[in-house]
């Protein structure tokens, strides 16, 4: 999935398989639950951007939540792979979600997603080094993004073994299986996330919890707010 030029049937099948796993494990609902919790804290939130939005499932869950609750919130998504953006746009249907293709390390690309109140990183940050993650956080703060919401994987032997077993028992593409296992190996421990945030502009942590299945959820606010 790190191949930004990947396209076609193989890519679409991988996205469908990964979406299926996240749906089974409640991953899609996590984003809307966190948004609901954040909304209770700050009802002025109006604009949310999902960086590394992939096939758009987290955005769809949040958008559907906002419609059900009658919240007037604008949603945007950005992904570096043009084929994935096209896939998400088609899957969005009539949902009023704006998608952009772009590199999160490009000032011009990231500005296309502003203004925003909240940046969502769903199973995204583990793809990057600590230095790159700090650059991402700094870019968000420069755009005036007030909150970041993170859902990402716990680096765990049990998570690795269970995912490996599950993908043998259920029909699953080899690419999705390999991507899932690699993502678990690149995941985080709690203290690593705490240190990342402590050294970032988003050091005001409101939530950092472990959730099933083997993932952490974080809500953090821009320092000084």
Beta strands, then each sheet from edge to edge (+ up, - down):
strand 1: 47-51
strand 2: 74-79
strand 3: 97-101
strand 4: 118-122
strand 5: 147-153
strand 6: 204-211
strand 7: 215-221
sheet 1: 3+ 2+ 1+ 4+ 5+ 7- 6+
end
